[in-house]
Amino acid sequence: MKTKLLLAIPMVLLFSAHTLAATSDDTVATVFKNYMDIEKAEFFKQGWLPNYLPKSAVNIEVLHNTESKVITATFEFDADDINSIKDNCSLVAETENSALYSCADLNNDISFDLSKDGHGVYASKPLNNG
């Protein structure tokens, strides 16, 4: 039961983020084919996504609320390509199907929810955002 609840939470957050994009003028949605497209768009340099996102990431959908500075992203990745996240983040919880990581950052609360089947959710929220 706990596993099902833990897996349902990211889906609720994801649904909420997509709903927000459809209803808020302050949210910008951007889609990238792969990691290299993110580099070309300088999203890493802007700080909108961390450069330790798995390099195998594809089908990346980013929602960036320009007012609240909350950023969420969904992506697919090679489930074995998580060393960059392990090197930069701490494992918070793990189930049979997924792992939740929290990443140290002075300005943002950052997390990755990675399913073992290669689907990922990234979330970043400013620490001073109530």
Helices and strands as residue ranges (DSSP letters): H 2-23, E 27-34, H 35-40, H 43-46, E 58-65, E 71-76, H 83-88, E 89-94, E 98-103, E 108-115, E 119-126
